[in-house]
Amino acid sequence: MKKAGTFFALAFLSILVIGTVSPAWAAQLNWDAKTFDSASKPSFKFQRTIFVEYPEGGQIADALRGKSNSIYFTADASTPGVQAIIDNINEQLQSKQSTVRVTGLSIEYDAEMTGRGDNASVDYKLVFTPTIDGFLIREYMPAAGSSQASPALFDAMWRGIKVDGAFPITTQGYGDVDINQPISFFTKEFPDVAAQMAGSDGAKVLSMSLIDASDIGKQPLGNWHFLFDPTGISADTSRFGFSGARVVVSSFTMGESSFREGQQHEKEFEGTFTADKTYIVKSVQAADNANVFLAGYSSPAMFENREVFGVSATPPTGAAQTSTGSFPIFIVYGMAGMAAAGAAGFFVWSNKKAKKESEYIQTGIDPKYLRGTTTSEASGGYHTNRGEAELATDDTSYKQHESVYESSSKGSLPKGYEQPKDEPKSNPSKGSMPKGWKPS
């Protein structure tokens, strides 16, 4: 039974560990496609941390230690250099046979450095909000006569965008800043340090694209976590082909550690460069993450050899309203039943173990077998309110519980002890003058 309890405990802990999600994301996509207007503005967030380590000090340590430089700015399609990024993304989307095209782009760039005793870190955050069209491949067609309903199709091939190379943007406060390669921060704020990195493995790590959501595109939609909310929402979905009435909501999430997606790990890259000493450059970022929300009952599908979201106004007949995507409903209930049985077995085992151990617990003496008594001689005759208690029994064995202080026999003094001599008492009726005192 003990082994069974251990098994259930380990199984429960493994579920908690597998279901954990990292709190910070390298590339994060959030696409709210419940309405046409919100669907046209997906949001990407790219985050990364670069470390430059100098445990032995040196020129680079002197240049970076204690510094807190930062670069922050916003830009849009009217900013010089942004249109080149839009054109590059559209070329990639066309090569992937995606129907989506980027028509606008807003950017928020933030890079902050913290120089410490043995290393310096730069935290990069790039909020990337494109304006897209062409995401709706086909509107929803309701059933008519003998014809079955045809789901609306949303293009999903655009989700894994990536930009390679340098893309400088002209800003008012900082001049030209390359938002895609982290090394641009050092080029702008610490040009001497950037010059010593040139051509090294460390420079290659710092030149890796920041705008990179390719792992989101590599994860098949069938592996994403699916949730279906049957309560529905009231939204303007007429442009998707729905009647405009209350519709259900589907959501897909990607990036958690699970049996479908596998264990998610941080991405770490390392390189070195040599100046007066050898320095280490590390790039650290967490697993990619994505959230997609669609109005209607959605399921992944293939259309002309590309991935799409198929969306219907109502769930298909026999569809399982579960959070497990393609898992049948009886599997979900079976897993829930197994979890309940495991919990019940664990509590039964725990209860039996507690009862078995209760036999060895010291409980003390029942108060009904005690009676009050006056304070013993050991207290010097001073009686307290608390008093004392003794066993209320006529058993002759009670004698062994008596206080040794109540015995009539007196103890003996230690060997060699001499009784102190009595000193003569002074007459209390007469006083004495100080020694050497004489009347004046």
VOPAGU-2260 file (C-alpha; in pm, 1 decimal, decimal comma):
REM VOPAGU-2260
SITE   aa  ch    i         X         Y         Z
SITE  MET   A    0       0,0       0,0       0,0
SITE  LYS   A    1     291,9     229,9      73,0
SITE  LYS   A    2     424,7     181,1    -281,8
SITE  ALA   A    3      81,8     264,0    -421,4
SITE  GLY   A    4      69,0     590,7    -228,2
SITE  THR   A    5     415,4     683,9    -349,2
SITE  PHE   A    6     313,0     611,0    -707,8
SITE  PHE   A    7       5,3     834,8    -687,5
SITE  ALA   A    8     206,5    1116,6    -531,6
SITE  LEU   A    9     474,6    1097,3    -803,3
SITE  ALA   A   10     210,0    1084,4   -1075,7
SITE  PHE   A   11      44,3    1397,4    -939,4
SITE  LEU   A   12     375,3    1584,4    -920,0
SITE  SER   A   13     467,3    1482,1   -1274,7
SITE  ILE   A   14     142,6    1631,7   -1404,1
SITE  LEU   A   15     224,2    1960,1   -1231,6
SITE  VAL   A   16     576,9    1966,8   -1374,9
SITE  ILE   A   17     472,6    1876,5   -1729,5
SITE  GLY   A   18     200,1    2140,3   -1729,9
SITE  THR   A   19     421,8    2428,1   -1627,6
SITE  VAL   A   20     483,5    2722,0   -1855,5
SITE  SER   A   21     779,2    2954,4   -1853,4
SITE  PRO   A   22     683,9    3306,6   -1739,5
SITE  ALA   A   23     878,5    3494,5   -2013,0
SITE  TRP   A   24     871,4    3427,0   -2385,0
SITE  ALA   A   25    1130,5    3457,9   -2662,4
SITE  ALA   A   26     862,2    3513,1   -2928,4
SITE  GLN   A   27     499,8    3554,7   -2831,8
SITE  LEU   A   28     205,7    3580,8   -3070,0
SITE  ASN   A   29    -140,1    3697,0   -2967,1
SITE  TRP   A   30    -407,4    3691,3   -3237,7
SITE  ASP   A   31    -760,7    3788,4   -3139,7
SITE  ALA   A   32    -964,5    3694,4   -3445,5
SITE  LYS   A   33   -1309,0    3708,2   -3284,9
SITE  THR   A   34   -1393,6    4010,9   -3501,4
SITE  PHE   A   35   -1264,9    4124,6   -3838,3
SITE  ASP   A   36   -1111,1    4444,3   -3701,8
SITE  SER   A   37    -922,3    4274,2   -3418,3
SITE  ALA   A   38    -807,9    3995,6   -3652,4
SITE  SER   A   39    -633,4    4249,7   -3875,0
SITE  LYS   A   40    -391,6    4350,5   -3594,4
SITE  PRO   A   41    -206,4    4053,4   -3444,6
SITE  SER   A   42      66,2    4127,4   -3192,2
SITE  PHE   A   43     415,0    3979,9   -3167,7
SITE  LYS   A   44     650,4    4031,1   -2875,5
SITE  PHE   A   45    1016,6    3934,8   -2907,4
SITE  GLN   A   46    1230,6    3917,7   -2592,2
SITE  ARG   A   47    1591,5    3818,6   -2533,3
SITE  THR   A   48    1868,9    3870,4   -2278,5
SITE  ILE   A   49    2236,0    3901,8   -2374,7
SITE  PHE   A   50    2512,7    3852,1   -2117,3
SITE  VAL   A   51    2872,9    3968,4   -2157,6
SITE  GLU   A   52    3082,3    3795,6   -1889,7
SITE  TYR   A   53    3417,3    3928,6   -1767,7
SITE  PRO   A   54    3502,6    3730,3   -1449,3
SITE  GLU   A   55    3872,1    3825,5   -1474,9
SITE  GLY   A   56    3811,1    4195,0   -1534,1
SITE  GLY   A   57    3986,6    4366,1   -1823,8
SITE  GLN   A   58    3915,1    4646,1   -2068,8
SITE  ILE   A   59    3560,1    4528,5   -2144,1
SITE  ALA   A   60    3483,8    4509,2   -1771,8
SITE  ASP   A   61    3607,4    4865,8   -1726,7
SITE  ALA   A   62    3386,5    4982,7   -2014,2
SITE  LEU   A   63    3062,9    4810,3   -1904,0
SITE  ARG   A   64    3079,6    4773,1   -1525,7
SITE  GLY   A   65    2834,0    5000,8   -1344,7
SITE  LYS   A   66    2671,2    5129,8   -1666,2
SITE  SER   A   67    2292,8    5148,1   -1719,0
SITE  ASN   A   68    2249,9    5268,5   -2077,6
SITE  SER   A   69    1919,5    5221,6   -2260,3
SITE  ILE   A   70    1751,3    5282,3   -2596,2
SITE  TYR   A   71    1375,3    5323,7   -2631,0
SITE  PHE   A   72    1165,7    5446,9   -2921,1
SITE  THR   A   73     850,5    5378,6   -3122,1
SITE  ALA   A   74     807,1    5372,4   -3498,9
SITE  ASP   A   75     543,4    5306,8   -3763,9
SITE  ALA   A   76     517,7    5264,5   -4139,6
SITE  SER   A   77     605,4    5631,7   -4193,5
SITE  THR   A   78     940,9    5593,9   -4013,4
SITE  PRO   A   79    1236,7    5555,6   -4253,5
SITE  GLY   A   80    1343,2    5191,0   -4264,6
SITE  VAL   A   81    1013,6    5031,7   -4155,9
SITE  GLN   A   82     885,5    4976,2   -4510,0
SITE  ALA   A   83    1190,4    4758,8   -4584,3
SITE  ILE   A   84    1084,9    4526,6   -4300,9
SITE  ILE   A   85     728,6    4509,1   -4437,5
SITE  ASP   A   86     854,9    4419,6   -4786,0
SITE  ASN   A   87    1083,1    4148,0   -4646,9
SITE  ILE   A   88     798,3    3988,0   -4449,9
SITE  ASN   A   89     564,3    3990,4   -4750,9
SITE  GLU   A   90     826,8    3816,1   -4964,0
SITE  GLN   A   91     849,5    3539,0   -4704,2
SITE  LEU   A   92     470,0    3504,6   -4681,2
SITE  GLN   A   93     444,5    3470,9   -5057,3
SITE  SER   A   94     709,5    3197,7   -5057,2
SITE  LYS   A   95     504,2    3007,7   -4795,7
SITE  GLN   A   96     189,8    3035,9   -5011,9
SITE  SER   A   97      20,6    3241,2   -4742,3
SITE  THR   A   98    -269,0    3463,2   -4846,4
SITE  VAL   A   99    -181,5    3717,4   -4576,1
SITE  ARG   A  100      -7,7    4043,6   -4664,0
SITE  VAL   A  101     128,0    4308,1   -4426,4
SITE  THR   A  102      -0,6    4656,8   -4507,2
SITE  GLY   A  103     121,1    4846,6   -4200,6
SITE  LEU   A  104     349,3    4805,2   -3900,1
SITE  SER   A  105     397,7    4967,6   -3559,3
SITE  ILE   A  106     710,6    4901,3   -3352,3
SITE  GLU   A  107     809,1    4956,8   -2989,2
SITE  TYR   A  108    1178,3    4894,7   -2920,7
SITE  ASP   A  109    1337,9    4881,1   -2575,6
SITE  ALA   A  110    1694,8    4776,4   -2484,2
SITE  GLU   A  111    1827,8    4823,2   -2130,5
SITE  MET   A  112    2175,7    4737,1   -2002,7
SITE  THR   A  113    2282,7    4662,7   -1644,0
SITE  GLY   A  114    2657,5    4651,2   -1575,6
SITE  ARG   A  115    2753,9    4434,1   -1277,6
SITE  GLY   A  116    3075,5    4329,1   -1110,2
SITE  ASP   A  117    3152,1    4023,5   -1323,9
SITE  ASN   A  118    2903,2    4057,0   -1613,0
SITE  ALA   A  119    2675,6    4295,5   -1799,7
SITE  SER   A  120    2330,2    4208,6   -1933,3
SITE  VAL   A  121    2113,7    4371,8   -2198,7
SITE  ASP   A  122    1738,4    4300,2   -2198,1
SITE  TYR   A  123    1574,1    4340,8   -2538,4
SITE  LYS   A  124    1199,2    4376,7   -2591,8
SITE  LEU   A  125    1046,2    4439,1   -2932,3
SITE  VAL   A  126     667,7    4476,7   -2964,7
SITE  PHE   A  127     577,2    4414,9   -3327,4
SITE  THR   A  128     218,5    4491,8   -3438,0
SITE  PRO   A  129     153,0    4442,0   -3810,8
SITE  THR   A  130    -166,0    4531,3   -3992,6
SITE  ILE   A  131    -264,7    4237,7   -4213,6
SITE  ASP   A  132    -528,3    4147,6   -4468,6
SITE  GLY   A  133    -603,4    3832,7   -4667,1
SITE  PHE   A  134    -627,0    3615,7   -4353,5
SITE  LEU   A  135    -985,7    3509,6   -4440,1
SITE  ILE   A  136    -951,2    3261,4   -4726,4
SITE  ARG   A  137   -1319,5    3169,4   -4742,8
SITE  GLU   A  138   -1633,0    3281,7   -4561,7
SITE  TYR   A  139   -1863,3    3044,8   -4377,1
SITE  MET   A  140   -2138,0    2896,9   -4596,1
SITE  PRO   A  141   -2443,5    2769,2   -4404,5
SITE  ALA   A  142   -2621,6    2453,5   -4506,1
SITE  ALA   A  143   -2867,4    2499,8   -4791,3
SITE  GLY   A  144   -3097,6    2222,5   -4903,7
SITE  SER   A  145   -2894,3    1905,0   -4948,6
SITE  SER   A  146   -2565,0    2093,8   -4929,2
SITE  GLN   A  147   -2376,0    2074,7   -4601,2
SITE  ALA   A  148   -2237,7    2380,3   -4426,0
SITE  SER   A  149   -1891,8    2484,3   -4538,3
SITE  PRO   A  150   -1659,0    2621,8   -4265,3
SITE  ALA   A  151   -1481,5    2953,7   -4291,4
SITE  LEU   A  152   -1107,8    2917,9   -4351,4
SITE  PHE   A  153    -843,8    3136,2   -4183,6
SITE  ASP   A  154    -486,2    3131,5   -4309,8
SITE  ALA   A  155    -229,9    3016,2   -4049,0
SITE  MET   A  156      91,2    3008,7   -4253,8
SITE  TRP   A  157     184,8    3365,8   -4156,6
SITE  ARG   A  158     227,0    3288,5   -3784,2
SITE  GLY   A  159     599,3    3199,4   -3806,7
SITE  ILE   A  160     742,3    3523,6   -3946,6
SITE  LYS   A  161    1117,8    3582,2   -3937,6
SITE  VAL   A  162    1339,3    3864,9   -4061,1
SITE  ASP   A  163    1705,8    3797,0   -4143,9
SITE  GLY   A  164    1981,4    4053,9   -4159,3
SITE  ALA   A  165    2019,8    4411,5   -4045,4
SITE  PHE   A  166    1722,6    4649,7   -4068,1
SITE  PRO   A  167    1816,7    4996,5   -3942,4
SITE  ILE   A  168    1542,4    5242,6   -3852,6
SITE  THR   A  169    1607,5    5615,8   -3849,2
SITE  THR   A  170    1503,4    5761,5   -3513,7
SITE  GLN   A  171    1509,1    6119,7   -3389,7
SITE  GLY   A  172    1686,7    6054,1   -3062,3
SITE  TYR   A  173    1936,6    5780,6   -3156,0
SITE  GLY   A  174    1989,0    5804,8   -3530,3
SITE  ASP   A  175    1995,3    5474,1   -3719,4
SITE  VAL   A  176    1925,3    5172,9   -3495,0
SITE  ASP   A  177    1911,1    4815,7   -3624,1
SITE  ILE   A  178    1612,3    4662,8   -3442,6
SITE  ASN   A  179    1677,8    4306,4   -3561,9
SITE  GLN   A  180    2035,4    4241,4   -3444,2
SITE  PRO   A  181    2121,9    4283,4   -3073,4
SITE  ILE   A  182    2478,8    4391,1   -3154,0
SITE  SER   A  183    2340,2    4724,9   -3274,6
SITE  PHE   A  184    2295,6    4831,4   -2911,5
SITE  PHE   A  185    2670,5    4796,4   -2851,3
SITE  THR   A  186    2747,2    4963,2   -3183,7
SITE  LYS   A  187    2537,4    5262,5   -3080,2
SITE  GLU   A  188    2620,5    5287,0   -2707,8
SITE  PHE   A  189    2966,9    5123,6   -2681,2
SITE  PRO   A  190    3134,7    5142,5   -3024,7
SITE  ASP   A  191    3479,6    5048,7   -2888,2
SITE  VAL   A  192    3339,9    4728,2   -2736,3
SITE  ALA   A  193    3153,4    4644,1   -3058,4
SITE  ALA   A  194    3472,8    4695,4   -3259,2
SITE  GLN   A  195    3662,3    4443,4   -3045,0
SITE  MET   A  196    3379,9    4190,6   -3094,1
SITE  ALA   A  197    3390,3    4214,6   -3474,2
SITE  GLY   A  198    3444,7    3885,2   -3657,9
SITE  SER   A  199    3427,1    3670,7   -3342,3
SITE  ASP   A  200    3191,3    3393,5   -3234,7
SITE  GLY   A  201    3050,8    3635,8   -2980,2
SITE  ALA   A  202    2957,9    3875,7   -3259,9
SITE  LYS   A  203    2771,7    3592,7   -3436,6
SITE  VAL   A  204    2562,1    3533,4   -3124,0
SITE  LEU   A  205    2485,0    3905,6   -3110,5
SITE  SER   A  206    2384,1    3904,6   -3478,4
SITE  MET   A  207    2110,7    3640,5   -3444,2
SITE  SER   A  208    1771,9    3776,4   -3556,3
SITE  LEU   A  209    1551,5    3918,4   -3284,8
SITE  ILE   A  210    1243,4    3912,3   -3510,4
SITE  ASP   A  211    1210,7    3534,4   -3521,0
SITE  ALA   A  212     883,8    3346,4   -3460,5
SITE  SER   A  213     983,9    3047,8   -3673,5
SITE  ASP   A  214     930,2    2797,2   -3389,7
SITE  ILE   A  215     565,3    2904,0   -3372,9
SITE  GLY   A  216     533,3    2817,1   -3740,5
SITE  LYS   A  217     715,0    2484,6   -3699,5
SITE  GLN   A  218     474,6    2352,8   -3434,5
SITE  PRO   A  219     182,2    2183,3   -3620,4
SITE  LEU   A  220    -160,4    2321,3   -3532,7
SITE  GLY   A  221    -273,5    1971,4   -3438,1
SITE  ASN   A  222     -32,8    1981,6   -3142,8
SITE  TRP   A  223    -165,9    2308,7   -3006,2
SITE  HIS   A  224    -381,9    2304,3   -2695,0
SITE  PHE   A  225    -748,8    2356,2   -2783,1
SITE  LEU   A  226   -1021,4    2511,5   -2567,4
SITE  PHE   A  227   -1386,8    2552,6   -2663,1
SITE  ASP   A  228   -1622,5    2790,6   -2481,1
SITE  PRO   A  229   -1982,6    2695,8   -2566,1
SITE  THR   A  230   -2133,2    2996,7   -2383,2
SITE  GLY   A  231   -2039,7    3217,2   -2677,0
SITE  ILE   A  232   -2010,5    3592,9   -2726,5
SITE  SER   A  233   -2204,9    3863,7   -2903,7
SITE  ALA   A  234   -1978,6    4009,7   -3169,9
SITE  ASP   A  235   -1991,7    4140,1   -3525,5
SITE  THR   A  236   -1897,6    3826,0   -3718,5
SITE  SER   A  237   -2104,4    3893,3   -4029,4
SITE  ARG   A  238   -1788,6    3951,3   -4235,6
SITE  PHE   A  239   -1688,5    3591,0   -4161,2
SITE  GLY   A  240   -2017,9    3469,1   -4307,9
SITE  PHE   A  241   -2192,5    3413,4   -3973,4
SITE  SER   A  242   -2541,9    3543,0   -3907,6
SITE  GLY   A  243   -2415,6    3796,1   -3653,3
SITE  ALA   A  244   -2596,1    3625,3   -3366,6
SITE  ARG   A  245   -2427,5    3491,2   -3054,5
SITE  VAL   A  246   -2137,8    3262,1   -3149,2
SITE  VAL   A  247   -1911,7    3029,7   -2954,1
SITE  VAL   A  248   -1538,4    3093,7   -2903,3
SITE  SER   A  249   -1243,2    2865,6   -2978,2
SITE  SER   A  250    -889,2    2921,4   -2856,7
SITE  PHE   A  251    -557,3    2760,4   -2942,0
SITE  THR   A  252    -243,5    2794,5   -2729,3
SITE  MET   A  253     110,6    2682,3   -2799,1
SITE  GLY   A  254     425,0    2685,3   -2587,7
SITE  GLU   A  255     344,4    2476,5   -2280,8
SITE  SER   A  256     527,3    2157,1   -2191,6
SITE  SER   A  257     289,9    1870,0   -2270,2
SITE  PHE   A  258     273,0    1521,8   -2418,3
SITE  ARG   A  259     173,7    1669,9   -2755,7
SITE  GLU   A  260     429,8    1950,9   -2781,8
SITE  GLY   A  261     703,7    1786,3   -2576,3
SITE  GLN   A  262     917,6    1945,6   -2308,3
SITE  GLN   A  263     987,7    2314,4   -2370,6
SITE  HIS   A  264    1338,0    2439,3   -2295,1
SITE  GLU   A  265    1516,9    2771,2   -2291,6
SITE  LYS   A  266    1727,2    2855,2   -2596,1
SITE  GLU   A  267    2086,2    2933,1   -2505,3
SITE  PHE   A  268    2371,0    3025,2   -2738,3
SITE  GLU   A  269    2728,3    3105,2   -2640,3
SITE  GLY   A  270    3033,8    3252,0   -2807,9
SITE  THR   A  271    3358,1    3424,2   -2714,7
SITE  PHE   A  272    3571,9    3713,3   -2831,4
SITE  THR   A  273    3925,7    3809,1   -2740,5
SITE  ALA   A  274    4063,1    4153,7   -2667,8
SITE  ASP   A  275    4311,0    4192,9   -2382,6
SITE  LYS   A  276    4137,9    3886,9   -2231,9
SITE  THR   A  277    3885,5    3627,5   -2347,2
SITE  TYR   A  278    3524,6    3726,3   -2283,7
SITE  ILE   A  279    3204,6    3519,1   -2303,8
SITE  VAL   A  280    2882,4    3625,4   -2476,6
SITE  LYS   A  281    2559,4    3437,5   -2394,1
SITE  SER   A  282    2213,5    3467,2   -2545,2
SITE  VAL   A  283    1921,3    3340,1   -2334,0
SITE  GLN   A  284    1555,7    3321,6   -2428,7
SITE  ALA   A  285    1260,9    3107,3   -2325,1
SITE  ALA   A  286    1031,9    2890,4   -2537,5
SITE  ASP   A  287     801,8    3054,5   -2792,0
SITE  ASN   A  288     434,0    3099,5   -2710,3
SITE  ALA   A  289     118,5    3173,1   -2907,7
SITE  ASN   A  290    -249,9    3237,9   -2838,4
SITE  VAL   A  291    -518,1    3240,1   -3107,5
SITE  PHE   A  292    -886,4    3322,0   -3042,9
SITE  LEU   A  293   -1151,7    3259,8   -3307,1
SITE  ALA   A  294   -1526,2    3326,7   -3313,9
SITE  GLY   A  295   -1697,2    2996,1   -3385,8
SITE  TYR   A  296   -1612,5    2630,0   -3343,0
SITE  SER   A  297   -1264,4    2585,0   -3489,1
SITE  SER   A  298   -1043,9    2292,1   -3579,7
SITE  PRO   A  299    -708,8    2268,7   -3764,1
SITE  ALA   A  300    -727,3    2164,8   -4127,4
SITE  MET   A  301    -523,6    2145,9   -4448,0
SITE  PHE   A  302    -627,4    2346,6   -4752,0
SITE  GLU   A  303    -425,4    2325,1   -5073,7
SITE  ASN   A  304    -124,2    2188,0   -4882,3
SITE  ARG   A  305    -117,5    2464,9   -4622,7
SITE  GLU   A  306    -239,5    2485,0   -4264,1
SITE  VAL   A  307    -561,6    2672,1   -4192,3
SITE  PHE   A  308    -816,6    2716,2   -3914,9
SITE  GLY   A  309   -1156,9    2583,4   -4016,0
SITE  VAL   A  310   -1434,3    2771,3   -3833,2
SITE  SER   A  311   -1805,8    2689,7   -3814,9
SITE  ALA   A  312   -2089,6    2878,0   -3648,1
SITE  THR   A  313   -2189,4    2571,0   -3445,1
SITE  PRO   A  314   -2002,5    2257,7   -3332,1
SITE  PRO   A  315   -2019,5    1964,3   -3573,8
SITE  THR   A  316   -2239,3    1672,4   -3471,4
SITE  GLY   A  317   -2063,6    1452,4   -3215,4
SITE  ALA   A  318   -1780,8    1699,2   -3156,2
SITE  ALA   A  319   -1625,2    1681,6   -2812,0
SITE  GLN   A  320   -1637,9    2012,0   -2626,9
SITE  THR   A  321   -1309,6    1948,7   -2449,6
SITE  SER   A  322    -978,0    2119,2   -2400,1
SITE  THR   A  323    -784,7    1839,3   -2568,8
SITE  GLY   A  324    -846,8    1906,4   -2934,9
SITE  SER   A  325    -880,8    1574,9   -3117,4
SITE  PHE   A  326    -908,8    1362,6   -2799,7
SITE  PRO   A  327   -1244,4    1176,8   -2784,1
SITE  ILE   A  328   -1471,5    1268,0   -2494,3
SITE  PHE   A  329   -1457,9     920,1   -2337,8
SITE  ILE   A  330   -1079,2     949,3   -2305,0
SITE  VAL   A  331   -1117,0    1276,7   -2119,5
SITE  TYR   A  332   -1372,7    1125,3   -1880,7
SITE  GLY   A  333   -1155,2     816,7   -1842,7
SITE  MET   A  334    -854,4    1025,6   -1744,5
SITE  ALA   A  335   -1067,2    1217,7   -1494,9
SITE  GLY   A  336   -1191,4     888,7   -1348,9
SITE  MET   A  337    -837,5     756,5   -1314,4
SITE  ALA   A  338    -734,8    1073,5   -1133,9
SITE  ALA   A  339   -1030,0    1041,3    -895,0
SITE  ALA   A  340    -950,3     674,2    -828,9
SITE  GLY   A  341    -587,4     761,3    -763,0
SITE  ALA   A  342    -686,4    1033,4    -517,3
SITE  ALA   A  343    -925,4     797,1    -336,3
SITE  GLY   A  344    -656,3     529,3    -311,7
SITE  PHE   A  345    -409,8     780,0    -172,2
SITE  PHE   A  346    -650,3     894,4     102,1
SITE  VAL   A  347    -738,6     534,4     198,2
SITE  TRP   A  348    -370,6     448,8     230,6
SITE  SER   A  349    -304,2     765,4     430,3
SITE  ASN   A  350    -595,8     693,1     667,2
SITE  LYS   A  351    -480,1     337,8     737,7
SITE  LYS   A  352    -127,3     453,5     802,0
SITE  ALA   A  353    -249,9     719,6    1045,4
SITE  LYS   A  354    -457,5     464,6    1240,9
SITE  LYS   A  355    -164,2     225,4    1261,1
SITE  GLU   A  356      68,8     491,4    1395,2
SITE  SER   A  357    -187,8     609,7    1651,7
SITE  GLU   A  358    -115,9     298,3    1863,4
SITE  TYR   A  359     230,3     434,3    1942,2
SITE  ILE   A  360     122,5     783,5    2042,4
SITE  GLN   A  361     165,2     876,1    2411,2
SITE  THR   A  362    -165,6    1013,6    2539,8
SITE  GLY   A  363     -83,8    1074,0    2912,0
SITE  ILE   A  364    -302,3     999,2    3222,3
SITE  ASP   A  365    -678,0    1038,0    3214,1
SITE  PRO   A  366    -775,3    1320,4    3459,3
SITE  LYS   A  367   -1038,1    1097,3    3621,2
SITE  TYR   A  368    -754,3     891,5    3774,4
SITE  LEU   A  369    -600,6    1199,0    3944,1
SITE  ARG   A  370    -691,7    1385,2    4265,3
SITE  GLY   A  371    -578,6    1714,9    4411,2
SITE  THR   A  372    -346,3    1742,2    4710,6
SITE  THR   A  373    -174,0    2014,3    4908,6
SITE  THR   A  374     166,0    2145,2    4815,6
SITE  SER   A  375     450,4    1920,1    4918,6
SITE  GLU   A  376     715,7    2003,0    5173,7
SITE  ALA   A  377     954,3    2075,7    4890,4
SITE  SER   A  378     793,7    2415,1    4839,6
SITE  GLY   A  379     889,7    2530,1    5188,9
SITE  GLY   A  380     534,4    2548,0    5313,0
SITE  TYR   A  381     428,7    2805,0    5054,7
SITE  HIS   A  382      98,4    2698,7    4893,4
SITE  THR   A  383      18,4    2801,8    4538,8
SITE  ASN   A  384    -317,2    2820,1    4365,3
SITE  ARG   A  385    -211,3    2546,9    4127,7
SITE  GLY   A  386    -144,8    2285,1    4391,6
SITE  GLU   A  387     -43,2    1931,0    4298,8
SITE  ALA   A  388    -205,8    1611,7    4176,8
SITE  GLU   A  389    -154,4    1245,4    4263,7
SITE  LEU   A  390    -288,5     914,6    4141,4
SITE  ALA   A  391    -632,8     845,3    4285,9
SITE  THR   A  392    -581,5     475,2    4359,9
SITE  ASP   A  393    -566,7     249,4    4665,4
SITE  ASP   A  394    -310,3      28,9    4505,5
SITE  THR   A  395     -11,9     -27,2    4735,1
SITE  SER   A  396     212,0      45,2    4438,5
SITE  TYR   A  397     120,5     410,7    4489,5
SITE  LYS   A  398     411,0     432,9    4733,9
SITE  GLN   A  399     650,9     426,4    4444,5
SITE  HIS   A  400     494,7     749,6    4315,5
SITE  GLU   A  401     535,1     942,4    4642,7
SITE  SER   A  402     759,3    1245,2    4644,5
SITE  VAL   A  403    1094,1    1177,6    4801,8
SITE  TYR   A  404    1057,0    1510,4    4978,6
SITE  GLU   A  405     764,3    1379,7    5185,0
SITE  SER   A  406     973,2    1102,7    5339,6
SITE  SER   A  407    1027,1    1131,6    5718,8
SITE  SER   A  408    1387,1    1031,7    5685,2
SITE  LYS   A  409    1640,9    1305,1    5648,3
SITE  GLY   A  410    1927,4    1303,0    5411,8
SITE  SER   A  411    2294,1    1313,5    5513,2
SITE  LEU   A  412    2541,9    1591,9    5455,3
SITE  PRO   A  413    2832,8    1539,9    5219,2
SITE  LYS   A  414    3143,3    1375,5    5359,1
SITE  GLY   A  415    3384,7    1627,2    5515,7
SITE  TYR   A  416    3118,4    1891,4    5565,2
SITE  GLU   A  417    3160,1    2086,0    5894,3
SITE  GLN   A  418    2869,0    2248,0    6072,1
SITE  PRO   A  419    2924,3    2627,1    6083,4
SITE  LYS   A  420    2994,1    2770,6    6427,9
SITE  ASP   A  421    2741,6    3000,6    6591,5
SITE  GLU   A  422    2868,7    3357,4    6615,6
SITE  PRO   A  423    2795,3    3560,2    6930,6
SITE  LYS   A  424    2493,5    3778,4    6890,3
SITE  SER   A  425    2528,1    4150,3    6953,9
SITE  ASN   A  426    2305,3    4327,2    7204,2
SITE  PRO   A  427    2035,7    4494,1    6999,0
SITE  SER   A  428    1953,4    4742,8    7279,3
SITE  LYS   A  429    2291,9    4912,4    7271,8
SITE  GLY   A  430    2455,2    5091,5    6987,8
SITE  SER   A  431    2825,9    5130,1    6924,8
SITE  MET   A  432    3038,9    5426,3    6823,2
SITE  PRO   A  433    3273,1    5416,3    6528,3
SITE  LYS   A  434    3622,2    5296,8    6601,5
SITE  GLY   A  435    3851,8    5578,8    6722,3
SITE  TRP   A  436    3566,7    5817,4    6796,6
SITE  LYS   A  437    3617,5    6067,0    7085,3
SITE  PRO   A  438    3377,7    6321,2    7225,3
SITE  SER   A  439    3459,5    6679,4    7133,3
